[in-house]
Amino acid sequence: MKAVEAIAKDRLNTSQNYSFRGIDDMYNVLNSHLSDAEIFFTSEVLSVEREERTTKSGGNLIYTVMRIRWTVYAKDGSSITTETIGEAMDSADKSANKAMSAAYKYAMMQLFCIPTKDEKDTEAQSHEVEPKAKPSAPTVEKICVICEKPFMPDARYPFSKTCSYPCVLESRARLSTAVAKTETSIAEMAKNIASG
């Protein structure tokens, strides 16, 4: 780690106007140091997500996100692992390659604490975010089970609050009538069985 110098973002993406450090910059700086220390590493792709997207001009882009596990081996056989995410877009067949390159760059920067010469820290940026809007409860009109008039529901009552008293009286009357009919039916059945 002592020997590795800062790797600046000396390359420029002209279409989107941002600076970046290329994969070759990483290889060129790290190769001799890794070789001298007799360190090598392997990669294992843990997951890949691919999606087709459309550009503003109507062209196709392949968007790829890869999760990769890197295992770094020392001469004595000891190893450490880390996982990184790489994501990239490409209009042809290079999105996976670009995603792997991004994952590699960040794995190496984090594993070997490579200085970047960047003066901007992501923690220095503040974003103002609008609070999430609370979803409003849907307005559902129900029909009173007794008087069959529409009303706004209340979980405590299956009938309309505006006519609850008449409906309650009516429901009690209906219940009393139903009980009376049931009692009469039972009495008639018992009489028929007895006379039977």
N, C-alpha and C positions, 0 to 999 in steps of 0.2 A: 504494500500500500504506500510505503514511503516514496518509492520510485515513480509512481504514476503521477504525472502532472495533470493539470486541468485540461479538460477537453471543451473548448468553446463551441458555441453554435455559429460556425463560420459559413455555413451553407444557407442559401436563400431559396425559398419556394416562391417563385415569381407570380404564379397564378393566384395564390392566396396570401402572398406578402407576409411571410413569417420566416424567421431564422430557425435552423435546426442543426443538430450534429448528426452526420451520416453514420451508417453502419461501418463504412470503411474507416472513418475517423477512429471509431472504437477499436476495430481490428488492428489498425496501424499502431495505436498507442499501446494496446494490451499485449499484442503477440509476443514481443521479445521478453516482456516481464513475466508472462505466464510460462514461457519456455525456460527462462532462467530459473524460475522457482519450481520447475517440473510440476506444474499444475495443469490439469485438463478438466474439461467438464462435458457432461452429456445433457441432452434435453429430452423431455417426455411431454408430448402434447396430451393434456388432460381433457380438454374440451375445445370444440370448434363450433362457432355459430356463424352461419353465412346467410346473407339476405341481399336480395336485389333491390336497388334503389334507383330513382330516376334523377338525373341532373336537371338543373334549371333549363338547359337547352333541349331537354328531352332524351338525352343519351342514357345508357345504362351504366350503373356502377355496381360492383360487387363489394359489399361491406362485410368484413370478416373480423370476428373477435375470437382470440385464442387464449386459453389459460395454459401456461407451460410451467412444468417443474424442471428446475435446473439443479443438477448435482455436480458439485465441484470436488474433484479428487486431488489429494496431495500425494507426494511420492511414497509416503509410508502407508498408503491405502486408506487413510482417514478421509472422511467426506462431510460436506454440509450441503443442505438443500435449501432452496428458496423457490417461491412461485411468483410469477408475474403475469400480468394481463397485457396482451398486445392487440391493438385494433388498427385497422387500416381499410382504405377504400381504393379500388382501382377499376379502370374501365375495361381492362382486359383480364389477364390471368395471373396477376401479381399480388392480389390483396392478401393472400395467405403468406406469401414471402415477406411482404411489408409488415404484416402483423407479427410474424416471428422475429423480424429485425427489431421492431419496437420493443417487444418483450425482452429480447437479448440485451439491448442497450440499457434498459432500466434495471435488469437483473445485475448486470456488471457494475453499473453506477452505484447501486445500493450495496452489493456484496463488497466491493473494494473501496467504497466511500470516495469515489472519483470526484474531485472538484469540477465545477462547471463553468466558472467565471461569470455566471449569470448574476446580475445585481438584483434582479427581481426575485422575490420570494413569493410563492403562491399564498402564503399566510398574510402577505401585505395587502392583498386585494380583499375588498369587502363587497358583498353583493346584497342589494336590498331586494327581498323577496316578498311578494304579496302574500298575505296569509290565505290559506286554502279556504274557499267559500264552504260554509256548512250547507250540505244538501237540505233543501226544504222538504218537509213531509208532504207526500202527495195528498191531494184533496180528493177523497173518494166519497161519493154520495151513496148511502145505503137506503134500503126500503124497510120501513118498520114491519116487523114480523106480525104485528097485530093489526094496525090500522092501514098498513100498506102505503103510507105516505113517505116521500123521500125525506131523509134527514142526514145530518153530518154525524158520523159514527163516534161513539164513546164506548170504550172497551167494557165499561161496567154494565151497559144496558143494551139489549138487542132491539130496543124500541126507541122511538123518537123522544127526546127530552121535552119537546114542545107539547107533546100529547101524552106524556108518560102517565099522568094520573088517570085519564080516561082509559088508556091502554092497560094499565095495571089492573084497574077495576074490571075491565072487560076480560083480561086474561084470567083473573080470579073467578069471574063468572063462568068462563069457558071451562076452567079446571073443575069448578064445583059441579057443573053439568056433566063433565066427563066422568067424575068420580061417582056421581049419582047414577049415571047410566051403567057404569061398571058394577056398582052394588046391586042394581036391579037385575043385570044379566046373571050375576053370581047367584042371587036369590032364586031366579027362575030356573037356573041349572040345578040347583040343589032340590027345588020342588019337583022337577022332572025326574031326577034320580030317585027321590024318595017315593014318588008315585009309580015309578018305572017298572 
